[in-house]
Amino acid sequence: MSNAQDAYGNGGSGGPQSSTYRQWACGSGRRGYGRWSAFDLVALVLGLVVFWPIGLAIFGYKMWQQKRGGPDLQTLASGAWSRARDAFQGSGGPARGWTPSASSWTPGSGNSAFDAWKAAELARLEEERRKLDNAHREFADFMDNVRKAKDREEFDRFMNERRNRQA
């Protein structure tokens, strides 16, 4: 077999059926690097739709990956997501310097006494907000009942006038 046959397979035809072409197109020659998965295609299309430079960057990364190897896009994204989540949560709790508030995560001061006072004040304010919400709900129910009573009174007056007209 000649060097051309070794390089291209299938007798050196070099056509779409050659093994080297298949390795290049499917990425099988480089341990799976460079394959376009469904995730890659969706990311590329969404990147182009949302902001075209994002799609261009994804395409550039895939081209670079085909030449140099490296993790695929999904592995890269899931790794970045895990690192960000771990940095935020730490080991089993919020990241150092962050304390939970009533509505979201806010930066802590680093002083535990102040953070405890702040948490107590936020809890007190949250309780006040709940009381105001309950008062608002009760007033809305009261106004609803007043409207219904007024509607009932107007309807009864209409029906009485109607009966008097017919008689």
ROSE-870331 format. One record per residue: residue number from 1; residue in one letter; x, y, z of N, C-alpha, C in turn. Coordinates in steps of 0.05 Angstrom, whole numbers, plus 5000, padded with zeros to 4 digits. Example, Ala and Ser with C-alpha at 12.3 -4.5 7.8 and 13.67 -1.06 7.14 Angstrom:
<pt 1,A,<5264,4886,5156>,<5246,4910,5156>,<5264,4934,5156>>
<pt 2,S,<5257,4955,5142>,<5273,4979,5143>,<5258,5001,5157>>
***
This chain:
<pt 1,M,<5017,4977,5000>,<5000,5000,5000>,<5018,5025,5000>>
<pt 2,S,<5012,5045,4984>,<5028,5069,4982>,<5022,5088,5005>>
<pt 3,N,<5038,5109,5006>,<5033,5130,5027>,<5007,5144,5022>>
<pt 4,A,<4999,5148,4997>,<4974,5160,4991>,<4951,5143,5001>>
<pt 5,Q,<4954,5117,4997>,<4933,5099,5006>,<4932,5098,5037>>
<pt 6,D,<4955,5100,5050>,<4955,5101,5079>,<4943,5126,5089>>
<pt 7,A,<4948,5148,5076>,<4938,5174,5085>,<4909,5177,5081>>
<pt 8,Y,<4899,5168,5058>,<4871,5173,5051>,<4853,5148,5054>>
<pt 9,G,<4864,5125,5056>,<4847,5101,5057>,<4832,5096,5031>>
<pt 10,N,<4820,5074,5028>,<4804,5067,5005>,<4820,5071,4979>>
<pt 11,G,<4845,5063,4978>,<4860,5065,4954>,<4868,5093,4946>>
<pt 12,G,<4869,5112,4966>,<4878,5139,4960>,<4858,5156,4946>>
<pt 13,S,<4833,5149,4946>,<4813,5165,4932>,<4810,5193,4945>>
<pt 14,G,<4812,5194,4971>,<4809,5220,4985>,<4781,5230,4984>>
<pt 15,G,<4762,5215,4975>,<4734,5224,4973>,<4721,5224,5000>>
<pt 16,P,<4696,5230,5000>,<4680,5232,5025>,<4679,5206,5040>>
<pt 17,Q,<4685,5183,5027>,<4684,5158,5041>,<4710,5150,5054>>
<pt 18,S,<4731,5166,5050>,<4757,5158,5061>,<4757,5159,5091>>
<pt 19,S,<4774,5143,5103>,<4774,5141,5132>,<4785,5167,5144>>
<pt 20,T,<4805,5180,5131>,<4816,5205,5142>,<4794,5227,5141>>
<pt 21,Y,<4778,5228,5120>,<4757,5247,5119>,<4737,5242,5142>>
<pt 22,R,<4730,5217,5146>,<4711,5210,5168>,<4723,5218,5194>>
<pt 23,Q,<4749,5213,5198>,<4762,5221,5224>,<4761,5251,5227>>
<pt 24,W,<4766,5266,5205>,<4766,5295,5208>,<4737,5305,5213>>
<pt 25,A,<4718,5295,5197>,<4691,5305,5199>,<4678,5297,5226>>
<pt 26,C,<4684,5274,5236>,<4671,5265,5260>,<4689,5269,5285>>
<pt 27,G,<4713,5277,5280>,<4731,5281,5303>,<4741,5255,5315>>
<pt 28,S,<4737,5232,5303>,<4744,5207,5315>,<4774,5203,5316>>
<pt 29,G,<4789,5218,5300>,<4818,5215,5301>,<4831,5228,5325>>
<pt 30,R,<4815,5245,5339>,<4826,5259,5362>,<4810,5254,5387>>
<pt 31,R,<4804,5229,5392>,<4789,5221,5416>,<4763,5237,5420>>
<pt 32,G,<4749,5242,5399>,<4723,5254,5401>,<4723,5284,5401>>
<pt 33,Y,<4746,5297,5399>,<4748,5326,5399>,<4736,5337,5373>>
<pt 34,G,<4722,5359,5374>,<4713,5372,5350>,<4685,5363,5341>>
<pt 35,R,<4673,5345,5353>,<4646,5337,5345>,<4626,5358,5352>>
<pt 36,W,<4607,5362,5335>,<4586,5382,5340>,<4562,5367,5353>>
<pt 37,S,<4558,5370,5378>,<4536,5358,5392>,<4511,5376,5389>>
<pt 38,A,<4488,5365,5397>,<4464,5381,5397>,<4467,5406,5414>>
<pt 39,F,<4480,5403,5437>,<4485,5425,5455>,<4501,5447,5441>>
<pt 40,D,<4522,5439,5427>,<4538,5458,5412>,<4522,5473,5392>>
<pt 41,L,<4505,5459,5377>,<4489,5472,5356>,<4469,5491,5368>>
<pt 42,V,<4456,5482,5389>,<4436,5499,5402>,<4450,5524,5414>>
<pt 43,A,<4473,5520,5426>,<4488,5543,5437>,<4496,5562,5415>>
<pt 44,L,<4505,5552,5392>,<4513,5568,5370>,<4489,5584,5359>>
<pt 45,V,<4467,5571,5355>,<4443,5585,5344>,<4434,5606,5364>>
<pt 46,L,<4431,5599,5390>,<4422,5618,5410>,<4442,5641,5412>>
<pt 47,G,<4468,5635,5411>,<4488,5656,5412>,<4486,5675,5389>>
<pt 48,L,<4480,5665,5365>,<4477,5682,5342>,<4451,5699,5344>>
<pt 49,V,<4430,5687,5354>,<4405,5701,5357>,<4407,5723,5378>>
<pt 50,V,<4418,5716,5401>,<4418,5735,5423>,<4438,5758,5417>>
<pt 51,F,<4463,5751,5410>,<4483,5772,5405>,<4504,5759,5388>>
<pt 52,W,<4506,5767,5363>,<4521,5752,5343>,<4550,5747,5351>>
<pt 53,P,<4564,5765,5367>,<4592,5758,5374>,<4593,5733,5392>>
<pt 54,I,<4572,5727,5407>,<4572,5703,5424>,<4572,5679,5406>>
<pt 55,G,<4555,5678,5386>,<4555,5656,5366>,<4582,5654,5352>>
<pt 56,L,<4594,5676,5345>,<4620,5676,5332>,<4641,5664,5350>>
<pt 57,A,<4640,5671,5376>,<4659,5661,5395>,<4656,5631,5399>>
<pt 58,I,<4631,5621,5399>,<4626,5592,5401>,<4637,5578,5377>>
<pt 59,F,<4632,5589,5353>,<4642,5577,5329>,<4673,5577,5329>>
<pt 60,G,<4685,5599,5337>,<4714,5601,5339>,<4725,5580,5358>>
<pt 61,Y,<4712,5577,5381>,<4721,5557,5401>,<4720,5529,5389>>
<pt 62,K,<4699,5523,5374>,<4696,5496,5362>,<4718,5492,5341>>
<pt 63,M,<4724,5512,5326>,<4746,5510,5306>,<4773,5506,5320>>
<pt 64,W,<4777,5521,5341>,<4802,5518,5357>,<4803,5490,5369>>
<pt 65,Q,<4781,5481,5379>,<4780,5454,5391>,<4786,5432,5371>>
<pt 66,Q,<4778,5435,5346>,<4784,5415,5326>,<4814,5414,5320>>
<pt 67,K,<4827,5437,5321>,<4856,5437,5316>,<4872,5429,5340>>
<pt 68,R,<4865,5440,5364>,<4882,5436,5387>,<4871,5416,5407>>
<pt 69,G,<4846,5409,5405>,<4834,5391,5425>,<4825,5408,5449>>
<pt 70,G,<4816,5395,5470>,<4806,5408,5493>,<4777,5399,5499>>
<pt 71,P,<4766,5408,5520>,<4740,5399,5528>,<4718,5410,5509>>
<pt 72,D,<4697,5394,5506>,<4675,5404,5489>,<4660,5426,5504>>
<pt 73,L,<4642,5439,5490>,<4629,5463,5500>,<4611,5456,5524>>
<pt 74,Q,<4598,5433,5524>,<4580,5426,5546>,<4597,5421,5571>>
<pt 75,T,<4619,5407,5568>,<4636,5402,5591>,<4648,5428,5602>>
<pt 76,L,<4655,5446,5584>,<4666,5472,5592>,<4645,5488,5607>>
<pt 77,A,<4620,5489,5596>,<4598,5504,5609>,<4591,5492,5636>>
<pt 78,S,<4588,5465,5637>,<4581,5453,5663>,<4602,5456,5684>>
<pt 79,G,<4628,5456,5675>,<4650,5461,5694>,<4649,5489,5705>>
<pt 80,A,<4644,5509,5687>,<4643,5536,5696>,<4619,5541,5714>>
<pt 81,W,<4596,5528,5708>,<4573,5530,5725>,<4578,5518,5752>>
<pt 82,S,<4592,5495,5754>,<4597,5482,5780>,<4617,5500,5796>>
<pt 83,R,<4637,5511,5783>,<4656,5528,5797>,<4642,5552,5808>>
<pt 84,A,<4625,5564,5792>,<4610,5588,5802>,<4592,5581,5825>>
<pt 85,R,<4578,5559,5822>,<4560,5550,5844>,<4575,5544,5869>>
<pt 86,D,<4598,5530,5867>,<4614,5524,5890>,<4626,5549,5903>>
<pt 87,A,<4634,5568,5886>,<4645,5593,5897>,<4624,5608,5912>>
<pt 88,F,<4599,5607,5902>,<4577,5621,5916>,<4568,5607,5941>>
<pt 89,Q,<4566,5580,5940>,<4556,5565,5962>,<4577,5556,5982>>
<pt 90,G,<4601,5553,5973>,<4621,5542,5991>,<4615,5513,5996>>
<pt 91,S,<4623,5504,6019>,<4618,5476,6026>,<4594,5474,6044>>
<pt 92,G,<4571,5470,6032>,<4546,5465,6047>,<4532,5490,6056>>
<pt 93,G,<4542,5513,6051>,<4528,5538,6060>,<4536,5561,6042>>
<pt 94,P,<4527,5585,6050>,<4534,5608,6034>,<4564,5613,6035>>
<pt 95,A,<4574,5626,6014>,<4602,5632,6012>,<4610,5650,6035>>
<pt 96,R,<4635,5649,6043>,<4645,5666,6065>,<4640,5695,6058>>
<pt 97,G,<4629,5709,6078>,<4624,5738,6074>,<4596,5744,6063>>
<pt 98,W,<4580,5723,6059>,<4553,5728,6049>,<4533,5717,6069>>
<pt 99,T,<4512,5733,6074>,<4492,5724,6093>,<4465,5725,6079>>
<pt 100,P,<4447,5706,6086>,<4421,5707,6073>,<4404,5729,6085>>
<pt 101,S,<4389,5743,6068>,<4370,5763,6078>,<4342,5753,6071>>
<pt 102,A,<4322,5769,6077>,<4295,5761,6072>,<4289,5757,6042>>
<pt 103,S,<4301,5773,6025>,<4294,5772,5997>,<4316,5760,5979>>
<pt 104,S,<4341,5763,5986>,<4362,5753,5969>,<4388,5750,5985>>
<pt 105,W,<4409,5743,5971>,<4435,5741,5984>,<4449,5769,5983>>
<pt 106,T,<4457,5778,6007>,<4471,5804,6008>,<4498,5800,6021>>
<pt 107,P,<4517,5818,6015>,<4543,5815,6027>,<4543,5820,6057>>
<pt 108,G,<4557,5803,6072>,<4559,5807,6101>,<4581,5827,6107>>
<pt 109,S,<4581,5837,6131>,<4600,5857,6139>,<4626,5844,6149>>
<pt 110,G,<4625,5819,6157>,<4648,5806,6170>,<4647,5808,6200>>
<pt 111,N,<4629,5825,6211>,<4625,5828,6240>,<4601,5812,6247>>
<pt 112,S,<4605,5791,6263>,<4582,5773,6269>,<4561,5786,6286>>
<pt 113,A,<4568,5805,6304>,<4548,5818,6320>,<4530,5836,6302>>
<pt 114,F,<4543,5851,6284>,<4527,5868,6266>,<4510,5851,6248>>
<pt 115,D,<4521,5829,6238>,<4505,5811,6220>,<4481,5799,6235>>
<pt 116,A,<4485,5792,6261>,<4463,5781,6277>,<4441,5803,6281>>
<pt 117,W,<4450,5828,6287>,<4431,5850,6291>,<4416,5855,6265>>
<pt 118,K,<4431,5855,6243>,<4419,5860,6217>,<4398,5838,6210>>
<pt 119,A,<4405,5813,6215>,<4386,5791,6210>,<4361,5794,6227>>
<pt 120,A,<4364,5802,6253>,<4341,5806,6270>,<4324,5829,6260>>
<pt 121,E,<4336,5851,6252>,<4321,5874,6242>,<4306,5867,6216>>
<pt 122,L,<4320,5852,6199>,<4307,5844,6174>,<4283,5825,6180>>
<pt 123,A,<4286,5808,6200>,<4264,5790,6207>,<4241,5807,6219>>
<pt 124,R,<4247,5827,6235>,<4227,5845,6246>,<4212,5860,6224>>
<pt 125,L,<4227,5870,6205>,<4215,5885,6182>,<4198,5866,6165>>
<pt 126,E,<4207,5842,6162>,<4192,5822,6147>,<4165,5817,6161>>
<pt 127,E,<4166,5815,6188>,<4141,5811,6203>,<4122,5834,6200>>
<pt 128,E,<4133,5859,6200>,<4117,5883,6196>,<4105,5883,6168>>
<pt 129,R,<4120,5874,6148>,<4110,5873,6121>,<4087,5853,6119>>
<pt 130,R,<4090,5830,6133>,<4068,5810,6134>,<4043,5822,6147>>
<pt 131,K,<4047,5837,6169>,<4024,5850,6182>,<4010,5869,6163>>
<pt 132,L,<4026,5885,6149>,<4014,5904,6130>,<3999,5890,6107>>
<pt 133,D,<4011,5868,6098>,<3998,5853,6077>,<3971,5841,6086>>
<pt 134,N,<3971,5831,6111>,<3946,5821,6123>,<3925,5843,6126>>
<pt 135,A,<3934,5866,6136>,<3915,5889,6139>,<3904,5897,6111>>
<pt 136,H,<3921,5898,6091>,<3912,5905,6064>,<3892,5885,6054>>
<pt 137,R,<3898,5859,6059>,<3879,5838,6050>,<3853,5841,6064>>
<pt 138,E,<3853,5846,6091>,<3828,5849,6106>,<3812,5873,6096>>
<pt 139,F,<3826,5895,6090>,<3812,5919,6080>,<3800,5914,6053>>
<pt 140,A,<3815,5899,6036>,<3804,5893,6009>,<3779,5875,6012>>
<pt 141,D,<3780,5856,6031>,<3756,5840,6035>,<3733,5856,6046>>
<pt 142,F,<3739,5875,6064>,<3718,5893,6075>,<3705,5909,6052>>
<pt 143,M,<3722,5921,6035>,<3712,5937,6013>,<3696,5920,5994>>
<pt 144,D,<3704,5896,5990>,<3689,5877,5973>,<3661,5872,5984>>
<pt 145,N,<3660,5868,6011>,<3634,5864,6024>,<3617,5888,6022>>
<pt 146,V,<3629,5912,6025>,<3614,5937,6023>,<3603,5940,5995>>
<pt 147,R,<3619,5934,5975>,<3609,5936,5947>,<3587,5916,5942>>
<pt 148,K,<3590,5892,5952>,<3569,5872,5949>,<3543,5881,5962>>
<pt 149,A,<3545,5892,5987>,<3521,5901,6001>,<3508,5924,5986>>
<pt 150,K,<3524,5943,5975>,<3513,5965,5960>,<3500,5955,5935>>
<pt 151,D,<3513,5936,5921>,<3501,5924,5897>,<3475,5910,5904>>
<pt 152,R,<3474,5895,5926>,<3450,5881,5934>,<3428,5901,5940>>
<pt 153,E,<3435,5923,5954>,<3415,5944,5960>,<3404,5957,5935>>
<pt 154,E,<3421,5963,5916>,<3412,5975,5891>,<3395,5956,5875>>
<pt 155,F,<3402,5930,5875>,<3386,5910,5861>,<3359,5907,5874>>
<pt 156,D,<3358,5906,5900>,<3332,5904,5914>,<3315,5928,5908>>
<pt 157,R,<3326,5952,5908>,<3311,5976,5902>,<3300,5975,5874>>
<pt 158,F,<3316,5966,5855>,<3307,5963,5827>,<3284,5943,5825>>
<pt 159,M,<3286,5920,5839>,<3265,5900,5838>,<3239,5911,5850>>
<pt 160,N,<3241,5927,5872>,<3218,5938,5885>,<3204,5958,5866>>
<pt 161,E,<3221,5975,5853>,<3209,5995,5834>,<3196,5980,5810>>
<pt 162,R,<3208,5959,5801>,<3197,5944,5779>,<3170,5931,5787>>
<pt 163,R,<3169,5920,5811>,<3143,5908,5820>,<3122,5930,5823>>
<pt 164,N,<3129,5953,5833>,<3110,5975,5836>,<3099,5985,5809>>
<pt 165,R,<3118,5985,5789>,<3109,5994,5762>,<3089,5974,5750>>
<pt 166,Q,<3093,5949,5754>,<3076,5928,5743>,<3049,5928,5756>>
<pt 167,A,<3048,5935,5781>,<3023,5934,5796>,<3004,5957,5790>>
***
